[in-house]
């Protein structure tokens, strides 16, 4: 049985965290054509918010074999939330 590789989906979504060999990318906001993200490199505690075209960011994730660590895989899905009822 073939296992699926965790490749980037067609479009990134807000709240996703992608892990690469030496860094992480956290998607903070997704607009119509642009994506705001933070690129945390190894050894750096803080990261500036960067802005990039969606297609360019997706290609960057594909080339660097990024793995989705946290977040939803597609734009339409949301993670289940725990209710605060007792």
TORRO-302786 format. One record per residue: residue in three letters; x, y, z of N, C-alpha, C, O in turn. Coordinates in steps of 0.2 Angstrom, whole numbers. Last residue first. Example, Ala and Ser with C-alpha at 12.3 -4.5 7.8 and 13.67 -1.06 7.14 Angstrom:
[rec SER,[64,-11,35],[68,-5,36],[64,0,39],[67,6,40]],
[rec ALA,[66,-28,39],[62,-22,39],[66,-16,39],[71,-17,42]],
//
This chain:
[rec UNK,[-98,114,153],[-96,109,159],[-101,103,158],[-100,98,162]],
[rec UNK,[-91,121,139],[-97,119,143],[-95,114,148],[-91,109,146]],
[rec UNK,[-82,125,129],[-81,127,136],[-87,125,141],[-87,127,147]],
[rec UNK,[-77,114,116],[-82,118,119],[-81,119,127],[-78,115,130]],
[rec UNK,[-64,114,105],[-67,111,111],[-72,116,114],[-70,122,114]],
[rec UNK,[-65,113,87],[-64,117,93],[-67,114,99],[-73,111,98]],
[rec UNK,[-57,106,73],[-62,106,78],[-60,110,84],[-54,110,87]],
[rec UNK,[-51,117,60],[-49,112,65],[-55,112,70],[-58,117,72]],
[rec UNK,[-59,118,44],[-57,121,50],[-56,116,56],[-59,110,55]],
[rec UNK,[-59,119,26],[-59,115,33],[-56,119,38],[-52,123,38]],
[rec UNK,[-56,127,15],[-63,126,18],[-63,123,24],[-69,123,27]],
[rec UNK,[-42,125,13],[-45,132,15],[-51,131,18],[-53,135,23]],
[rec UNK,[-34,111,19],[-37,115,14],[-41,121,17],[-42,121,23]],
[rec UNK,[-28,106,31],[-25,105,24],[-28,109,19],[-24,110,14]],
[rec UNK,[-25,116,46],[-29,112,41],[-26,112,35],[-21,115,33]],
[rec UNK,[-12,114,58],[-16,118,54],[-20,113,49],[-19,107,49]],
[rec UNK,[5,109,59],[-1,112,62],[-5,115,58],[-3,119,53]],
[rec UNK,[14,104,49],[14,102,56],[8,103,60],[6,99,64]],
[rec UNK,[17,99,33],[12,102,37],[12,100,44],[11,94,45]],
[rec UNK,[34,100,27],[29,96,30],[24,100,34],[26,104,38]],
[rec UNK,[43,105,12],[40,107,19],[34,102,21],[31,99,16]],
[rec UNK,[52,104,2],[49,98,5],[46,99,12],[48,96,16]],
[rec UNK,[56,115,-5],[60,114,1],[57,108,5],[59,106,11]],
[rec UNK,[47,115,-16],[55,114,-17],[58,112,-11],[63,108,-11]],
[rec UNK,[35,118,-9],[36,112,-13],[44,110,-14],[46,105,-13]],
[rec UNK,[38,131,-3],[36,125,1],[37,118,-2],[40,114,0]],
[rec UNK,[39,138,-16],[45,138,-11],[44,132,-6],[49,128,-4]],
[rec UNK,[26,136,-21],[32,133,-24],[38,133,-20],[42,128,-20]],
[rec UNK,[19,144,-11],[18,137,-12],[23,133,-16],[25,127,-14]],
[rec UNK,[25,157,-14],[26,153,-7],[24,146,-8],[28,142,-5]],
[rec UNK,[20,159,-27],[28,159,-25],[29,155,-19],[34,151,-18]],
[rec UNK,[6,159,-25],[10,154,-30],[17,153,-28],[20,148,-28]],
[rec UNK,[5,170,-16],[3,163,-14],[6,158,-19],[9,154,-16]],
[rec UNK,[18,182,-13],[12,180,-18],[11,172,-16],[16,169,-14]],
[rec UNK,[21,188,3],[23,185,-3],[17,183,-7],[12,182,-4]],
[rec UNK,[29,196,17],[23,196,12],[25,193,6],[31,195,3]],
[rec UNK,[33,193,35],[35,194,28],[28,193,23],[23,190,25]],
[rec UNK,[36,198,50],[31,196,46],[33,198,39],[35,204,37]],
[rec UNK,[52,192,58],[47,198,55],[42,195,51],[43,189,48]],
[rec UNK,[54,182,72],[54,183,65],[49,189,63],[44,190,66]],
[rec UNK,[65,177,86],[59,181,83],[60,181,75],[65,180,73]],
[rec UNK,[76,169,88],[70,168,93],[64,172,90],[58,170,91]],
[rec UNK,[86,158,79],[83,165,79],[76,164,83],[72,160,82]],
[rec UNK,[89,145,78],[94,149,81],[91,156,82],[94,160,86]],
[rec UNK,[83,142,62],[86,139,68],[90,144,71],[94,147,68]],
[rec UNK,[70,154,57],[76,150,56],[79,148,62],[77,150,68]],
[rec UNK,[53,157,53],[58,156,59],[64,151,57],[63,145,56]],
[rec UNK,[44,167,45],[49,162,43],[54,162,49],[59,166,50]],
[rec UNK,[27,171,44],[34,172,48],[38,166,47],[36,160,47]],
[rec UNK,[17,179,32],[20,173,35],[26,175,39],[29,181,38]],
[rec UNK,[3,183,22],[8,186,27],[10,180,31],[6,175,33]],
[rec UNK,[1,182,4],[1,178,11],[6,182,15],[11,183,14]],
[rec UNK,[-10,188,-9],[-4,188,-5],[-5,184,2],[-10,183,4]],
[rec UNK,[-23,187,-15],[-17,185,-19],[-10,185,-15],[-5,182,-17]],
[rec UNK,[-32,188,-4],[-34,185,-11],[-28,183,-15],[-28,178,-18]],
[rec UNK,[-23,182,10],[-28,187,7],[-29,184,0],[-28,178,-1]],
[rec UNK,[-20,175,26],[-20,174,19],[-25,179,15],[-31,179,17]],
[rec UNK,[-9,176,39],[-15,179,36],[-14,178,28],[-9,178,25]],
[rec UNK,[1,168,44],[-2,172,49],[-9,175,46],[-14,176,49]],
[rec UNK,[10,153,44],[5,157,40],[1,161,45],[-3,158,49]],
[rec UNK,[26,150,48],[19,151,51],[15,155,47],[17,161,46]],
[rec UNK,[39,139,44],[35,145,42],[28,144,45],[25,139,45]],
[rec UNK,[55,135,51],[48,134,51],[45,140,48],[47,145,48]],
[rec UNK,[71,126,46],[67,132,48],[59,130,48],[57,125,46]],
[rec UNK,[78,116,41],[82,120,46],[77,126,48],[80,131,51]],
[rec UNK,[69,107,34],[74,105,38],[78,109,43],[79,107,48]],
[rec UNK,[52,114,39],[57,112,34],[63,109,38],[63,109,44]],
[rec UNK,[35,114,42],[42,113,45],[46,111,39],[44,106,35]],
[rec UNK,[22,126,44],[25,121,39],[33,120,42],[36,125,44]],
[rec UNK,[7,129,51],[14,129,52],[17,124,48],[15,118,48]],
[rec UNK,[-8,139,48],[-4,133,46],[3,134,49],[6,140,48]],
[rec UNK,[-15,150,49],[-14,146,55],[-10,140,54],[-9,136,59]],
[rec UNK,[-24,151,34],[-22,155,40],[-21,150,46],[-25,145,47]],
[rec UNK,[-17,141,21],[-23,143,25],[-20,147,31],[-14,145,33]],
[rec UNK,[-13,139,3],[-11,139,10],[-17,142,14],[-21,145,11]],
[rec UNK,[-19,128,-10],[-18,135,-7],[-17,134,1],[-19,130,4]],
[rec UNK,[-16,115,-13],[-16,120,-19],[-16,127,-16],[-13,131,-19]],
[rec UNK,[-4,109,0],[-10,109,-4],[-10,114,-9],[-6,118,-10]],
[rec UNK,[12,101,0],[8,107,1],[2,107,-3],[2,105,-9]],
[rec UNK,[12,84,5],[14,89,1],[10,95,2],[4,94,4]],
[rec UNK,[16,71,13],[12,77,15],[15,83,11],[20,86,13]],
[rec UNK,[12,57,3],[17,61,5],[13,68,7],[8,69,4]],
[rec UNK,[4,42,7],[4,48,4],[9,52,7],[11,52,13]],
[rec UNK,[10,25,3],[8,30,8],[8,37,5],[12,38,0]],
[rec UNK,[3,11,-5],[7,17,-5],[5,22,0],[-1,23,1]],
[rec UNK,[4,-6,0],[0,0,0],[4,6,0],[9,7,4]],
//
